[in-house]
Amino acid sequence: MDRPDWAPKDVDIEKASAARLYDFFLGGSYNFEVDRELGRKVAAVAPGVYDFTRLNRAFLRRAVAYLCDQGVDQFLDIGSGIPTAGNVHEIAQKANPDARVVYVDNEPVAVAHSDLLLEGNPNAVAIEADLRDPDSILGHEKTRQMLDFGRPIALLTVAVYHFIPDSDEPLALAARYRSALPSGSYLALSHVTMDAMGEQVRQLIDLYRDSQNPVTARSKAEFTAMFDGFDLVEPGVVFTPQWRPESPEDVGPHPEESAVYAAVGRKP
Ligand SMILES: C[S@@+](CC[C@H](N)C(=O)[O-])C[C@H]1O[C@@H](n2cnc3c(N)ncnc32)[C@H](O)[C@@H]1O
């Protein structure tokens, strides 16, 4: 397969990636034929995937706006993805021009495009690192320069833990990140479930096995356990459109069709 000019040299263009599939479902153009091919197969058996991604992205935007309202001005966004409409630094720096953001992703296309977008922005950086290696993120020179771990930080792990299999111990990882955050910090999380839309999500999981990022769906109880050590803010654990919607119409009659749980917690 031909490598487009904009593709970083170290990117795997033979196998679809979660970052580029997500970009494809959101209507972006930073994806390869291999991603589009798998994306079309997923959409054929799980047409809800367009809503899963769009509603997840809308949750992220509302969560960041909420966190800004709480006075948070530091964000660590792990599994940040390829920049698209409503990026975290855009929302946060609109609310507070001094807000600081560290984006982290292990997908080279995501990091390269974040770097491009952030050129000339002194308060936001992107690093290529893996959620499963907390020390490489928490101890990264750029993280330490950008974020003050003596003041509240919002950790965003939105739509990323479902790419972490049980064998990589997601709860232990969540605990490690929690321990690094000072009191008053927040955690925003969303995660695919099979509690609703079970058949479509099952088919999606089957197809994502052919990508670089196999998916593990988790139940409401498993999702809630990731907030151990945090106090959930209202409305608690809900489907993405139900989390502080801007209007009742945004929730619609079947919020469970988003297939993604969402919540925000505060570390006491
Ligand atoms: C579905 S996208 C979500 C993007 C963004 N957080 C959002 O919710 O709009 C998931 C992102 O997580 C990244 N990702 C998956 N596994 C990761 C890991 N182990 N470490 C860092 N990033 C990871 C993928 O590359 C992808 O960009």
The ligand as a MOL file (V3000), in Angstrom:
LIG
                    3D

  0  0  0     0  0            999 V3000
M  V30 BEGIN CTAB
M  V30 COUNTS 27 29 0 0 0
M  V30 BEGIN ATOM
M  V30 1 C -11.4910 5.7820 20.1210 0
M  V30 2 S -10.1070 6.8490 20.1560 0 CHG=1
M  V30 3 C -10.6350 8.0550 21.3500 0
M  V30 4 C -10.0690 9.4500 21.1100 0
M  V30 5 C -10.5060 10.4890 22.1350 0
M  V30 6 N -10.0890 10.1180 23.4720 0
M  V30 7 C -12.0090 10.6460 22.1180 0
M  V30 8 O -12.6600 10.0330 22.9820 0
M  V30 9 O -12.5370 11.3530 21.2660 0 CHG=-1
M  V30 10 C -8.9740 5.8630 21.1250 0
M  V30 11 C -7.5460 6.3450 21.0920 0
M  V30 12 O -6.7930 5.6180 22.0800 0
M  V30 13 C -5.5140 5.3250 21.5330 0
M  V30 14 N -4.9590 4.1740 22.2480 0
M  V30 15 C -5.3520 2.8800 22.1930 0
M  V30 16 N -4.5840 2.1280 23.0130 0
M  V30 17 C -3.6880 2.9790 23.5860 0
M  V30 18 C -2.6220 2.7970 24.5120 0
M  V30 19 N -2.3300 1.5930 25.0060 0
M  V30 20 N -1.8970 3.8730 24.8700 0
M  V30 21 C -2.1740 5.1090 24.3620 0
M  V30 22 N -3.1830 5.3360 23.4860 0
M  V30 23 C -3.9280 4.2860 23.0950 0
M  V30 24 C -5.7800 5.0500 20.0760 0
M  V30 25 O -4.6010 5.1810 19.2900 0
M  V30 26 C -6.8480 6.0960 19.7610 0
M  V30 27 O -6.2610 7.2840 19.3070 0
M  V30 END ATOM
M  V30 BEGIN BOND
M  V30 1 1 1 2
M  V30 2 1 2 3
M  V30 3 1 2 10
M  V30 4 1 3 4
M  V30 5 1 4 5
M  V30 6 1 5 6
M  V30 7 1 5 7
M  V30 8 2 7 8
M  V30 9 1 7 9
M  V30 10 1 10 11
M  V30 11 1 11 12
M  V30 12 1 11 26
M  V30 13 1 12 13
M  V30 14 1 13 14
M  V30 15 1 13 24
M  V30 16 1 14 15
M  V30 17 1 14 23
M  V30 18 2 15 16
M  V30 19 1 16 17
M  V30 20 1 17 18
M  V30 21 2 17 23
M  V30 22 1 18 19
M  V30 23 2 18 20
M  V30 24 1 20 21
M  V30 25 2 21 22
M  V30 26 1 22 23
M  V30 27 1 24 25
M  V30 28 1 24 26
M  V30 29 1 26 27
M  V30 END BOND
M  V30 END CTAB
M  END
